[in-house]
Amino acid sequence: MKNVTIKTIAELTNLSLTTVSRVLNGTAEKYRISKSTQEMVLKAAGNLDYTPNQAAVNLRLKRSFSIGLVIPSLANPFFANVASIVSKSLREKGFSVILVECDEKVEVEVEAIGLLRSHNIEGVILIPSTKESNHLKILLNQNIPVVCIDRYYEDIAVSYVATDHYIGAFNITELLIKAGHKEIACLQGCENVISNNLRVKGYKDAMHKYNLKNTQVWGNSFTTENGYIETKLLLQRSQKVSAIFALSDTILLGALKAIEEEALRIPEDLSVVTSDNSPYLDFLSTPITSVSQPVNDISNIAIKLLMDKIDAKQKGEQVELEKVLLKPSLINRNSVITLH
């Protein structure tokens, strides 16, 4: 039977539309509808394979049950992993997910936020592609719950969950220094996001702690192409380095290609470390030492914060601003050689 509605069920059971509606929307007890009547309605609905009109349900509840998920790039394994975990968890909680990939472009992110507002989303999980925050302030001013993951803002009151990027970069740079490396190059990503800048600061501070003044920071994007080009140029310079720190696994992949083309061996000729700890690092010809981010914990805590904000909004309550930094860990593999 096609187009089964509550009217169809009402006609079959000889009950009013109001009674059928109250049974199906779970308010039968409130209106003291008898158990036998409830059973009759539910049996008829089951026999007719009735499916409620979700749009009508949402309109009645004044809710959309949709969440916006805005990420910089699905080509980055870390972001793709976050998107997978968040999308699956939200679906299990009864929410649909509108996923927008911004390609690390400010204008695309601004457009995406506007699109999500037009879809009456209940909340947004965002990995920012820019330090610009005016478009996000519009969401906050409209009381739309927002939680940032990995990257965050320091100039506006928005909750976030991230790894302590600074300490991760500091520790892995220190690991190289304690292995005897003094000429260490840092291949960075986008300079307009806080995760990159904190990692660069961690690298520089570790170098300065050990009185190593020759800091080298190259690159401008979290892409394989950036890693390849910068490593190619780096290996042609007269001043040689003994180690490379790639600030993401996407940058790392480009660097590895350039190193292979120069017929250099890791770690015998060049030590290499990275950040993000994608699963494939274990399966490279030389597994790469990395800063590991607790991606499952980051994603699940962000979802919990967003759900709390949505629930509080429904109740007319306020929730505190949450700033959660999780401790990274170092995964030692075979890509660092000791020089002394």
FIMILUM-211347 format. One record per atom (N, C-alpha, C, O): x negated, y negated, z; residue in one letter. Coordinates in steps of 0.001 Angstrom, whole numbers, padded with zeros to 6 digits, always signed. Last residue first. Layout:
BEGIN
XYZa ...
# end
This chain:
BEGIN
-075309-009886+018040h -076431-009840+018990h -076265-008665+019940h -077106-008454+020814h -073113-009737+016406l -074370-010196+015823l -075550-010171+016796l -076685-010419+016388l -070608-007404+015875t -071387-008123+016884t -072753-008460+016326t -073467-007588+015833t -067903-007764+013634i -069186-007162+013966i -069903-008025+014986i -069802-009252+014950i -064542-007080+013130v -065478-008012+013755v -066762-007271+014110v -066719-006260+014812v -062667-005245+012284s -063067-006300+011341s -064032-007326+011921s -064316-008337+011278s -061220-003164+013403n -062599-002923+012985n -063192-004038+012149n -064126-003805+011381n -059339-004413+016104r -059476-003347+015124r -060953-003259+014703r -061839-003277+015558r -057454-005524+018780n -058814-005315+018262n -058842-004140+017297n -058427-003029+017627n -055098-007752+019197i -055184-006364+018749i -056547-006179+018080i -056762-006626+016953i -054189-009809+021854l -055165-009549+020799l -055192-008059+020484l -055296-007219+021378l -051009-011441+022393s -052053-010481+022761s -053004-010316+021583s -052660-010645+020448s -049237-014311+023766p -049669-013419+022692p -050698-012424+023206p -051196-012553+024324p -046542-015034+025899k -047985-014839+025804k -048321-013902+024642k -047752-012815+024542k -044015-017385+025015l -044435-016038+025362l -045932-015863+025108l -046499-016479+024206l -042176-020070+026121l -043415-019697+025443l -043848-018323+025945l -044027-018118+027146l -039197-021756+025932v -039794-020481+026307v -041030-020211+025462v -040947-020132+024236v -037154-024010+027101k -038405-024007+026335k -039206-022786+026776k -039813-022778+027847k -033824-025070+027148e -034745-023965+027412e -035963-024067+026499e -035829-024194+025282e -031653-027190+028807l -032593-027094+027699l -033618-026018+028056l -034209-026050+029136l -028713-025699+030265e -029995-026399+030338e -030793-026225+029055e -030630-025249+028323e -025341-026321+029209v -026446-025411+029541v -027752-026188+029499v -027880-027192+028799v -022022-027188+030191q -023334-027588+029695q -024362-026518+030065q -024257-025888+031117q -018699-026210+029094e -019776-026332+030068e -021071-026778+029392e -021188-026744+028167e -016498-025471+027646g -016666-026879+027980g -017738-027135+029000g -017711-028148+029699g -016343-022953+026761k -015811-023198+028100k -015907-024657+028516k -015458-025038+029597k -017628-023121+024347q -016233-022680+024361q -015556-022983+025696q -014352-023236+025752q -020191-023796+025270k -019421-024775+024487k -017942-024419+024490k -017090-025298+024620k -020943-021396+026437a -020786-022590+027273a -019963-023645+026552a -019129-024312+027165a -021126-019775+024167d -020151-019461+025225d -019882-020687+026097d -018738-020976+026448d -023260-021067+022860i -021947-020972+022210i -020855-020698+023240i -019788-021310+023198i -025315-020706+024722k -024909-022057+024347k -023516-022059+023707k -022700-022940+023977k -025514-017932+024770d -025186-018652+026004d -024681-020063+025689d -023738-020548+026313d -026310-017479+022135m -025011-016965+022595m -024567-017674+023869m -023387-017983+024033m -028870-018682+022225l -027833-019222+021348l -026449-018761+021789l -025512-019558+021816l -030213-017063+024084l -030044-018490+024360l -028924-019081+023509l -028123-019879+023996l -030118-014604+022685k -029472-014737+024006k -029228-016209+024331k -028148-016565+024804k -031680-015246+020444i -030267-014880+020270i -029513-015049+021585i -028400-015575+021603i -034143-015652+021717a -033507-016747+020976a -032019-016484+020776a -031197-017389+020920a -034643-013091+022678i -034446-014188+023638i -033754-015362+022956i -032879-015997+023545i -034944-011732+020244n -033847-011375+021148n -033582-012452+022200n -032433-012695+022569n -037246-012960+019095s -035955-012958+018400s -034800-012717+019367s -033789-013418+019316s -039236-012453+021047i -038933-013814+020603i -037534-013880+019995i -036738-014752+020343i -039208-009645+021149d -038849-010426+022330d -038459-011853+021942d -037475-012395+022446d -040068-009069+018530n -038783-008577+019022n -038303-009383+020223n -037133-009758+020303n -042623-010303+018395v -041531-010762+017539v -040161-010286+018019v -039187-011032+017922v -045064-011251+020016p -043994-010319+020404p -042693-010659+019680p -041775-011229+020270p -047922-011460+017909q -046776-012153+018498q -045697-011130+018845q -045434-010227+018051q -051374-010971+018111s -050066-010342+017958s -048988-011164+018663s -049114-011516+019836s -054173-011741+016280v -053316-012223+017361v -051935-011632+017112v -051386-011776+016019v -056340-009041+015113s -055298-010059+014976s -054729-010524+016309s -054787-009820+017317s -058540-007316+012915t -058254-007791+014272t -057314-008995+014204t -057469-009863+013345t -057618-005143+010289i -058031-006487+010687i -057595-006820+012112i -056434-006632+012476i -059036-002241+008794p -057991-002835+009636p -058489-004136+010271p -059628-004221+010729p -060124-001925+005670t -060687-002288+006975t -059583-002929+007799t -059218-004073+007527t -058048-001162+004034s -059287-000377+003995s -060144-000659+005228s -060800+000235+005763s -054954-001351+005960l -055944-001907+005043l -057207-001061+005081l -057429-000323+006041l -053264-000502+007885f -053406+000365+006723f -054341-000210+005657f -054501+000372+004584f -052934-002327+009877d -053530-001045+010254d -053866-000187+009036d -054659+000749+009137d -051524-004338+008618l -052941-004563+008946l -053664-003267+009303l -054863-003130+009059l -048827-003868+008304y -049722-003341+007273y -051207-003533+007600y -052062-002953+006930y -047456-005215+010375p -047724-003768+010489p -048747-003251+009490p -049467-002297+009786p -049036-008357+011235s -048087-007581+010426s -048454-006094+010477s -049629-005750+010607s -050180-010376+013024n -050229-008933+013266n -049130-008162+012542n -048382-007405+013161n -050591-013140+013509d -049225-012643+013215d -049127-011135+013400d -048106-010644+013882d -053787-014038+012313s -052718-014259+013281s -051407-013763+012690s -051148-013949+011501s -057137-012613+012040t -055924-013254+011542t -054922-013447+012675t -055167-013076+013823t -060622-012299+011078v -059510-012123+012015v -058319-012910+011497v -058462-013767+010626v -063650-010921+009905v -062380-011567+009569v -061343-011256+010650v -061200-010112+011083v -067138-011153+009130s -066076-010772+010067s -064815-011574+009756s -064888-012747+009391s -069136-010024+006556l -068268-011117+006991l -067207-010573+007942l -066470-009648+007601l -070688-007805+006155d -071136-009077+005587d -070351-010270+006124d -070852-011394+006139d -069414-005880+007813e -070873-005890+007676e -071398-007234+007155e -072409-007744+007636e -066723-005404+008252p -067295-006617+008836p -068796-006781+008580p -069396-007731+009083p -066373-006080+004872i -065867-006470+006194i -066040-005257+007110i -065551-004176+006781i -068546-007019+002212r -067950-005990+003046r -067497-006590+004386r -068144-007476+004945r -068197-008530-001005l -068621-008588+000392l -067870-007537+001199l -066719-007211+000910l -067641-009040-003687a -068330-007791-003314a -068913-007842-001901a -069974-007280-001631a -066020-011026-004363e -067414-011408-004139e -068262-010216-003684e -069436-010363-003343e -063609-009727-004377e -064163-010159-005663e -065633-010563-005544e -066395-010454-006505e -063188-009475-001613e -063441-008276-002428e -064071-008646-003766e -064971-007952-004238e -062698-012135-000964i -063857-011443-000369i -064211-010204-001188i -065385-009920-001426i -060310-012589-002343a -061517-013353-002689a -062780-012663-002172a -063801-012617-002859a -058620-010799-000971k -058833-010656-002412k -060113-011364-002837k -060909-010815-003598k -058695-011865+001600l -059224-010523+001358l -059494-010283-000123l -060479-009640-000485l -057351-014296+001231a -058765-014288+001625a -059409-012933+001329a -060545-012872+000858a -054780-013420+000702g -055529-014136-000322g -057011-014129-000033g -057831-013975-000938g -054220-012271+003203l -054188-011442+001998l -054946-012102+000853l -055671-011433+000117l -054355-014490+005007l -055321-013393+005069l -055372-012606+003766l -056459-012302+003274l -052046-015901+004453i -053344-016496+004122i -054416-015406+004067i -055274-015410+003185i -050309-014011+005556t -050197-014351+004134t -051493-015000+003650t -051980-014686+002564t -050990-013997+008215d -051317-012810+007426d -051149-013060+005928d -051785-012387+005117d -052570-017064+009291s -051393-016219+009061s -051819-015033+008215s -052872-015055+007578s -055009-018262+009656l -053944-018607+010604l -052614-017923+010308l -051627-018174+011000l -058047-016522+009658a -056874-016901+008865a -055704-017128+009814a -055431-016294+010676a -061273-017062+010257f -060038-016929+011030f -058889-017442+010158f -058764-018647+009939f -064333-015569+009402i -063162-016333+008946i -061980-016011+009843i -061713-014850+010152i -067898-015679+009857a -066557-015203+010219a -065491-016146+009680a -065713-017346+009524a -070178-016772+009000s -070266-015354+009352s -068897-014773+009697s -068735-013558+009816s -070806-018940+006195v -070130-018628+007460v -070277-017137+007727v -070475-016342+006808v -073277-021082+004683k -072540-019835+004804k -071874-019700+006173k -072327-020271+007165k -073615-023747+002723q -073583-023414+004154q -072684-022198+004365q -071463-022292+004235q -073048-023809+000020s -074414-023489+000442s -074475-023108+001913s -075274-022260+002312s -070031-022210-001107r -070757-023326-000499r -072136-022872-000006r -072344-021707+000334r -068626-020035-001923q -069549-020630-002893q -070402-021740-002287q -071389-022164-002890q -066886-019368+000051l -067987-018437-000189l -068991-018943-001217l -070069-018371-001376l -065033-021458-000168l -065848-021319+001037l -067086-020453+000776l -068187-020771+001226l -063726-020907-002558l -064555-022109-002433l -065528-021993-001264l -066692-022380-001363l -062457-018503-001815k -063322-018571-002997k -064283-019756-002889k -065488-019621-003100k -060910-019407+000328t -061996-018453+000583t -062980-018421-000584t -064189-018323-000378t -059124-021113-000972e -060018-021651+000052e -061177-020704+000358e -062295-021149+000616e -057805-019300-002737i -058554-020455-003239i -059570-020947-002216i -060734-021171-002545i -056620-017410-000910y -057535-017003-001974y -058425-018164-002423y -059647-018030-002483y -054979-018946+000739g -056051-018135+001316g -057084-017738+000290g -058281-017725+000575g -053231-020031-001198n -054078-020909-000387n -055253-020133+000199n -056391-020602+000162n -051974-017670-002076e -052758-018483-003007e -053711-019405-002261e -054871-019545-002649e -050573-016882+000168t -051676-016049-000302t -052590-016843-001232t -053813-016710-001185t -049779-019600+002423t -049565-018788+001235t -050797-017961+000910t -051912-018287+001318t -049221-021869+004153f -049202-020478+004619f -048937-019533+003447f -047981-018758+003474f -051502-024554+003271s -050204-023870+003213s -050337-022422+003669s -051410-021825+003586s -054027-025748+003223n -052856-026608+003427n -051511-025894+003316n -050473-026555+003270n -057651-025653+003882g -056347-025157+003446g -055191-026073+003786g -055340-027041+004531g -059987-025486+006651w -059678-025608+005234w -058253-025129+004963w -057710-024311+005705w -062217-026520+009011v -060796-026238+008814v -060455-026516+007360v -060612-027641+006884v -064901-025916+010946q -064518-025991+009536q -063062-025574+009390q -062714-024416+009619q -067138-027280+013307t -065814-026717+013032t -065473-026929+011555t -065731-027994+010994t -069836-027398+014603n -069559-027297+013174n -068211-026602+012930n -068158-025485+012415n -070388-027311+017293k -069789-028543+016767k -069378-028440+015296k -068651-029299+014797k -070261-025481+019945l -070379-025241+018511l -069640-026369+017787l -068412-026362+017692l -070038-025339+022725n -070934-026334+022108n -071231-026043+020633n -072324-026328+020144n -068035-023807+023653y -069344-023166+023542y -070342-024035+022771y -071341-023549+022243y -065923-025542+023465k -066254-024982+024782k -067648-024375+024776k -068358-024426+025780k -065687-025934+020732h -066285-026994+021544h -066688-026485+022936h -067675-026947+023509h -064386-023542+020011m -065707-023874+019445m -066424-024907+020321m -067612-024771+020612m -062006-023865+021417a -062886-022733+021724a -064293-022997+021203a -065276-022707+021884a -060977-026127+020158d -061317-026193+021580d -062225-025041+021993d -063115-025218+022826d -060519-025165+017541k -061492-026232+017783k -061929-026283+019241k -063112-026460+019532k -058520-023162+018029y -059790-022835+017364y -060856-023878+017703y -061965-023526+018105y -056501-024749+019145g -057083-023642+019908g -058428-023227+019355g -059367-022970+020108g -055950-026433+016969k -056477-027008+018222k -057124-025916+019078k -058181-026138+019669k -054908-024589+015180v -056128-025317+014830v -056780-025893+016085v -057999-025848+016243v -052625-023883+016623r -053649-022875+016337r -054978-023535+015973r -056040-023092+016408r -051251-026287+016628l -051676-025719+017906l -052756-024652+017700l -053684-024534+018500l -050751-026564+013894n -051592-027546+014577n -052083-027044+015936n -053205-027346+016344n -049042-024381+013337n -050340-024519+012676n -051264-025424+013481n -052424-025085+013718n -046848-025017+014951s -047562-023754+015150s -048951-023813+014528s -049923-023348+015123s -045850-027463+013992i -046565-027432+015269i -047344-026141+015473i -048400-026159+016106i -046383-028627+010676v -045636-027799+011630v -046495-027546+012865v -047718-027432+012775v -047859-029915+008758n -046714-030651+009309n -045848-029786+010236n -044717-030157+010550n -049819-028456+007587e -050229-029367+008647e -049062-030113+009285e -049252-030859+010246e -049585-025055+006842c -048977-026381+006682c -049318-027274+007868c -049125-026886+009020c -052577-023367+007625g -051386-023436+006804g -050897-024862+006685g -051687-025779+006455g -056221-022785+007503q -054950-023195+008086q -053807-023153+007080q -054003-022941+005883q -058906-021018+008270l -058052-021246+007105l -056639-021526+007596l -055941-020620+008052l -061946-021774+009683c -060523-021633+009996c -059717-021971+008741c -059827-023075+008208c -065122-020237+010037a -064198-021070+009260a -062761-020744+009639a -062411-019589+009882a -067937-020327+012025i -066604-019733+011884i -065699-020700+011126i -065533-021850+011533i -070899-019784+013006e -070340-020432+011824e -069013-019754+011495e -068969-018747+010787e -071316-018110+015154k -071385-019559+015372k -070799-020340+014202k -070263-021432+014386k -070903-015021+016774h -070625-015843+015588h -070619-017333+015956h -070000-017747+016936h -071168-013292+018918g -072363-013893+018358g -072143-014786+017150g -073110-015264+016557g -068985-012483+020191a -069623-011456+019357a -070838-012027+018621a -071459-011344+017807a -068076-014786+021268k -068744-013860+022186k -069406-012705+021442k -070280-012028+021985k -066837-015785+018946i -068021-016462+019507i -068795-015528+020432i -070025-015483+020388i -064662-014031+018643l -065696-014129+017603l -066986-014728+018158l -068082-014243+017878l -063274-014625+021006l -063715-013254+020741l -064826-013243+019692l -065817-012527+019840l -062637-017279+020575e -063604-016946+021628e -064136-015530+021455e -065307-015264+021726e -060679-016895+018666t -061906-017611+018303t -063004-017310+019312t -064161-017110+018943t -058788-015639+020211i -059385-014864+019117i -060651-015559+018595i -061582-014896+018138i -058162-017643+022114n -058705-016345+022540n -059378-015587+021402n -060419-014962+021602n -057155-019763+020543f -058337-019954+021402f -058984-018609+021720f -060200-018454+021610f -054886-018592+019424a -055991-019023+018558a -057278-019202+019356a -058359-018835+018896a -053397-018138+021776g -053709-017043+020869g -054900-017377+019988g -055809-016564+019818g -053094-020685+022839i -053906-019714+023580i -054286-018524+022706i -055367-017957+022865i -051469-021887+020807y -052767-022435+021202y -053640-021367+021856y -054791-021173+021465y -049084-020474+020680h -049998-020463+019534h -051407-020923+019918h -052403-020406+019411h -047274-018686+022498d -048228-019740+022832d -049320-019718+021757d -050339-019041+021899d -044336-018116+020537t -045582-017638+021127t -046422-018850+021519t -046286-019920+020927t -041037-019337+021418a -042214-019211+020555a -043339-018514+021307a -043300-018347+022526a -037939-020774+021366v -038669-019604+021845v -039834-019399+020887v -039634-019298+019676v -036145-023772+022371y -036964-022970+021469y -037560-021771+022189y -037676-021737+023414y -033701-026437+022249s -034295-025253+022871s -035117-024472+021862s -034841-024495+020663s -034235-029892+021931v -033712-028670+021322v -034444-027469+021922v -035665-027492+022079v -034506-033002+022077a -034081-032034+023086a -033428-030824+022413a -032202-030744+022336a -037463-034076+020308i -036013-034021+020503i -035669-032887+021464i -036439-031943+021639i -040198-033901+020079d -039625-035248+020192d -038117-035260+020364d -037529-036326+020548d -041137-031439+019617e -041467-032000+020926e -040800-033345+021148e -040821-033879+022257e -039847-028513+018071y -040001-029969+018104y -040319-030410+019520y -039836-029831+020493y -041330-025493+016664y -040361-026259+017452y -040696-027735+017424y -041691-028155+016833y -041684-022125+015546r -042020-023542+015422r -040946-024348+016144r -039791-023929+016222r -040458-019803+016912d -041849-019884+016452d -042362-021315+016343d -043356-021674+016974d -037151-020997+016600i -038032-019850+016793i -039401-020160+016195i -039493-020714+015099i -034640-023004+018163c -035763-022848+017234c -036590-021627+017621c -036710-021275+018794c -031181-023242+018322v -032368-022678+018961v -033444-022504+017887v -033188-021927+016830v -028249-025130+018832v -029419-024870+017993v -030530-024272+018848v -030789-024735+019959v -024743-025784+018750p -025901-025171+019424p -027020-024820+018445p -026769-024282+017367p -023429-028862+018038i -023622-027536+017450i -024872-026923+018077i -025958-027487+017949i -022756-031487+018681n -022646-030445+019703n -022662-029042+019108n -021991-028140+019610n -023398-033412+016974q -022088-032804+016769q -021843-031639+017722q -020864-030904+017594q -025979-033903+017700n -024986-034942+018001n -023564-034429+017823n -022632-034942+018442n -027182-031647+016610l -027117-031798+018060l -026078-032825+018470l -025377-032647+019466l -026946-032217+013861l -026335-031014+014446l -026140-031183+015945l -025069-030899+016481l -028482-034551+013771i -027069-034603+013376i -026327-033401+013950i -025217-033538+014464i -031016-033696+014386k -030317-034527+015367k -028829-034624+015050k -028008-034765+015956k -031810-032521+012047l -031444-031656+013162l -030681-032429+014235l -029808-031880+014907l -032458-034679+010510h -031343-033845+010059h -030885-032895+011171h -029716-032513+011227h -034701-035671+011934n -033458-036447+011858n -032263-035602+011454n -031169-035781+011990n -037201-034475+012082s -036119-033915+012896s -034783-034655+012775s -033824-034292+013456s -040218-033317+010693e -039117-034268+010585e -037885-033686+011269e -037558-032519+011056e -041947-031281+010565k -041843-031924+011877k -040775-033005+011876k -040452-033557+012928k -040722-028377+008762t -041229-029742+008840t -041160-030249+010273t -040412-029719+011094t -039441-026063+008774s -040453-026202+007729s -041126-027570+007791s -041992-027882+006973s -038411-024198+011710p -038559-025436+010927p -039675-025362+009884p -040696-024701+010076p -036277-021793+012016i -037738-021866+012012i -038075-023058+011132i -038029-022938+009908i -033260-021634+013839l -034079-022339+012849l -035569-022115+013091l -036057-022231+014215l -029969-020847+014202i -031322-020430+014578i -032236-020902+013459i -032011-020607+012286i -026996-022477+015107v -028088-022366+014140v -029344-021840+014834v -029731-022317+015901v -023394-022046+015352g -024730-022274+015896g -025770-022062+014815g -025471-021537+013743g -021073-021900+013987e -020985-022037+015444e -022338-022304+016086e -022411-022738+017235e -020292-023701+010941i -021007-022678+011698i -020933-022968+013197i -020756-024110+013621i -018820-024955+008873n -018278-024888+010232n -018960-023799+011065n -018299-023066+011800n -019895-025432+006459h -019313-024106+006656h -018817-023898+008091h -018439-022789+008468h -021090-027872+006663s -019858-027806+005872s -019161-026458+006016s -017969-026345+005730s -023398-027170+008054r -022388-028009+008717r -021058-027915+007988r -020005-027881+008626r -024766-025844+006030l -024278-025094+007187l -023214-025879+007940l -022233-025303+008411l -025428-027972+004327l -024591-026870+003856l -023975-026118+005022l -022789-025792+004997l -027162-029455+005962g -025909-030041+005508g -024929-028985+005035g -023732-029081+005307g -029235-027608+006155i -028528-028008+007371i -027179-028639+007012i -026175-028388+007678i -030055-027548+003467a -029526-026346+004107a -028722-026686+005356a -027654-026120+005587a -031100-030090+003062e -029913-029686+002307e -029239-028481+002963e -028011-028397+003013e -033318-029879+004760v -032303-030914+005010v -030999-030543+004315v -029921-030663+004898v -034693-027813+003442e -034214-027622+004814e -033122-028638+005148e -032111-028284+005755e -035315-029042+001037v -034458-027856+001019v -033882-027602+002411v -032719-027220+002545v -037006-031084+001841e -035740-031437+001214e -034769-030255+001173e -033555-030438+001263e -039235-029653+002877v -038414-030491+003743v -037037-030727+003134v -036021-030591+003814v -040096-026321+002244k -039847-027645+001682k -038849-028419+002534k -037774-027923+002869k -040622-023609+002601e -041485-024580+003298e -041275-026017+002804e -042176-026847+002929e -038490-022268+001499d -039732-022343+000731d -040665-023417+001287d -041406-024055+000540d -036117-021783+002853c -036440-023166+002479c -037715-023332+001657c -037993-024427+001169c -033337-019709+002860e -034796-019740+002756e -035211-021087+002172e -034717-021488+001118e -030639-018969+004907v -031169-019930+003936v -032697-019914+004012v -033277-020083+005084v -027896-016962+005689l -029355-017055+005648l -029790-018016+004547l -029364-017894+003398l -025361-016721+007757i -025663-017427+006517i -027163-017703+006522i -027645-018562+007260i -023811-013984+009207v -025027-014783+009155v -025178-015408+007777v -025129-014717+006759v -021070-013313+011433s -021666-013274+010096s -022848-014237+010078s -022881-015198+010847s -020787-011542+014509f -021008-012800+013791f -021514-012514+012377f -022291-011584+012162f -020634-009333+016161g -019427-009792+015492g -019564-011100+014738g -018560-011706+014365g -022919-008277+017111k -022147-009077+018063k -020893-009678+017424k -020173-010443+018067k -024043-007163+014903e -023549-006246+015935e -022706-006970+016977e -021876-006355+017647e -024888-009501+013671r -023791-008726+013074r -023187-007771+014090r -021971-007587+014136r -027000-010175+015373l -025812-011030+015323l -024627-010313+014702l -023491-010486+015143l -028830-008097+014823s -028290-008280+016174s -027016-009114+016169s -026060-008798+016878s -029384-008505+012074k -028806-007247+012549k -028146-007419+013911k -027032-006942+014130k -030514-011109+012112s -029308-010814+011329s -028614-009555+011842s -027396-009542+012023s -032804-010774+013757v -031739-011707+014137v -030438-011364+013412v -029374-011332+014031v -034346-008896+012293i -033935-008624+013676i -032733-009486+014066i -031762-008987+014636i -034675-010229+009805s -034071-008901+009884s -033531-008615+011283s -032401-008151+011440s -035983-012596+010522a -034682-012656+009843a -033947-011325+009950a -032735-011297+010162a -038386-011562+011584v -037467-012324+012434v -036066-012328+011823v -035079-012093+012521v -039414-010476+009208n -039124-009612+010351n -038154-010286+011307n -037210-009658+011788n -039806-012761+007708a -038885-011739+007211a -038474-010795+008337a -037322-010367+008409a -041760-014050+009224f -040443-014661+009089f -039400-013644+008625f -038259-013658+009085f -043871-012161+008868f -043400-012524+010205f -041992-013099+010137f -041119-012689+010902f -044297-012033+006068p -043782-010866+006803p -043249-011199+008196p -042283-010587+008654p -043238-014396+003814n -044075-014250+005007n -043520-013097+005850n -042379-013173+006304n -041232-014460+002027a -042485-013859+001576a -043458-013659+002730a -044386-012855+002639a -039213-015923+003017l -039090-014477+003197l -040346-013752+002729l -040513-012562+003001l -039751-018978+004692s -040061-018136+003539s -039905-016661+003884s -040401-016200+004912s -038493-020571+006758p -039336-021175+005721p -039527-020301+004484p -039475-020797+003358p -034957-020230+007555i -036355-019823+007676i -037181-020430+006545i -036639-020766+005493i -032030-020338+009327v -032844-021103+008378v -034314-020755+008595v -034853-020958+009683v -028938-019199+009765l -030311-018767+010012l -031184-019395+008933l -031090-019030+007761l -025856-019924+011287g -026832-020274+010262g -028216-019822+010680g -028625-020036+011821g -023107-017836+011951i -024340-018445+012452i -025247-018761+011261i -025382-017952+010343i -019626-017535+012603s -020740-017528+011648s -021907-018324+012221s -021721-019345+012884s -017134-017746+013788f -017957-016555+014031f -019056-016418+012972f -019362-015318+012514f -015426-019877+013769s -015811-019321+012470s -016573-018007+012603s -016653-017237+011647s -012484-020856+015620r -013863-020399+015569r -014153-019822+014188r -013247-019337+013510r -009860-021167+016397k -010680-022361+016162k -012165-022017+016217k -012982-022755+016768k -008157-019084+016480l -009092-019184+017594l -009953-020446+017537l -010676-020764+018481l -006844-019541+014069r -006076-019525+015321r -006993-019732+016523r -006657-020455+017460r -008960-019300+012292l -008238-020568+012380l -007466-020652+013685l -007435-021699+014332l -009655-016636+012657n -010614-017680+013008n -009937-019026+013173n -010279-019801+014065n -007347-015434+011638v -007742-015216+013034v -008682-016320+013497v -008526-016868+014588v -007470-016269+009005a -006337-016700+009831a -006655-016540+011313a -006293-017381+012136a -009783-014989+008213a -009714-016452+008133a -008592-016982+009011a -008737-018008+009676a -009095-012322+008489q -010089-012907+009392q -010049-014419+009375q -010258-015063+010404q -006211-010728+008613n -006818-011789+007816n -007784-012544+008710n -007369-013310+009579n -006487-007307+009669p -006117-008702+009900p -006840-009648+008965p -007975-009382+008570p -005338-004534+007977t -006552-005271+008315t -006189-006728+008514t -005628-007341+007605t -003609-001477+008194y -003556-002940+008279y -004918-003516+008695y -005552-003041+009637y -002778+001070+007412d -004174+000636+007204d -004257-000889+007197d -004880-001499+006327d -000379+002028+008107l -000400+001145+006935l -001803+000668+006582l -002003-000040+005595l -001008+003411+010418n -000474+004147+009265n -000546+003327+007980n -000751+003875+006897n -001803+001263+012077g -002750+002294+011689g -002298+003055+010453g -003092+003316+009550g +000591-000121+012351a -000569-000814+011775a -001608+000196+011290a -002217+000017+010235a +002128+001811+013624a +002514+001343+012291a +001340+000670+011590a +001120+000863+010394a +000739+001979+016027k +000860+003160+015182k +001204+002760+013753k +000648+003296+012794k +001083-000597+017028l -000271-000129+016720l -000248+001103+015822l -001108+001259+014956l +003877-000631+017405v +003232-001583+016505v +001850-001075+016069v +001503-001121+014889v +004249+001445+019262m +004948+001473+017980m +004249+000575+016954m +004055+000957+015801m +002744+000571+021430e +002347+001795+020738e +002985+001884+019364e +002355+002337+018408e +004253-001692+022156q +002854-001848+021735q +002393-000629+020933q +001742-000765+019898q +006605-000436+022933t +006615-001349+021785t +005196-001554+021255t +004976-001584+020044t +005716+000992+025139s +006272+001726+024004s +006295+000856+022747s +006042+001335+021642s +004922-001037+026885k +003912-000126+026345k +004434+000595+025107k +003697+000792+024141k +006496-004247+026281s +006434-002898+026832s +005374-002049+026146s +004983-002296+025005s +005181-007402+026922i +005713-006513+025899i +005482-005076+026353i +004376-004731+026769i +004437-009644+028455r +005193-008544+029044r +005904-007685+027997r +007060-007297+028163r +002642-011469+027565y +004051-011736+027261y +004960-010568+027660y +006118-010512+027248y +000258-010331+028394k +000593-011685+028846k +002068-011974+028663k +002684-012640+029494k +000234-007983+026936e +000420-007927+028391e +000851-009286+028940e +001696-009375+029831e -000256-008928+024306a +001002-008248+024637a +001275-008246+026140a +002405-008476+026570a -002430-010089+023100t -001776-010854+024178t -000456-010220+024621t +000373-010887+025239t -003749-009007+020882g -004193-008643+022219g -003554-009402+023361g -004065-009374+024481g -002852-009355+018360n -003919-010272+018792n -004297-010077+020257n -005061-010863+020818n -000879-007410+018113l -002094-007278+017316l -003209-008216+017757l -004386-007915+017556l +001114-008361+019841v +000508-007049+020071v -000848-006964+019361v -001834-006505+019937v +001738-010798+018662r +001200-010774+020025r +000559-009444+020359r -000434-009399+021085r +002754-009992+016187s +001554-010819+016253s +000915-010746+017634s -000306-010644+017757s +005090-008636+016963v +004022-007919+016260v +002706-008680+016374v +001661-008081+016627v +006501-010800+018094t +006138-009631+018898t +004982-008871+018269t +004020-008507+018945t +006798-012510+015873t +006104-012970+017081t +005633-011796+017930t +004506-011792+018427t +008331-011063+014096l +006960-011406+013728l +006149-011800+014952l +004968-011471+015061l +010258-008520+015818s +010023-009881+015334s +008566-010079+014966s +007682-009371+015449s +010904-005216+014466l +010517-006132+015533l +010286-007519+014947l +010137-007676+013736l +011244-003019+012799n +012424-003801+013218n +012127-004682+014428n +012976-004872+015299n +009068-001804+011720t +009375-001487+013124t +010650-002165+013637t +011082-001919+014762t +008968-002808+009130l +008958-001364+009342l +009415-000992+010744l +010079+000027+010931l +008897-005562+009548e +010046-004970+008836e +010128-003469+009082e +011218-002916+009226e +006422-005796+010861a +007660-006221+011534a +008880-005585+010885a +009789-005124+011575a +004667-004975+008870i +004787-004182+010099i +006075-004526+010830i +006745-003640+011359i +005046-007060+007038t +005275-005672+006626t +005508-004795+007845t +006425-003974+007864t +004181-009199+008589k +005581-009155+008161k +005951-007743+007727k +007053-007276+008017k +001522-008791+008787i +002316-008550+010006i +003806-008525+009676i +004597-007910+010390i +000800-007070+005663t +000752-008205+006585t +001537-007872+007843t +002140-006804+007949t -000852-005591+002998v -000120-005320+004240v -000305-006489+005191v -001436-006866+005499v -001656-005444+000223n -001248-006674+000891n -000351-006427+002099n +000748-006971+002207n -000580-002191-000860k -001379-003393-000981k -000795-004542-000160k +000405-004590+000109k -000850+001193+000000m +000000+000000+000000m -000885-001241+000000m -001834-001327+000778m 
# end
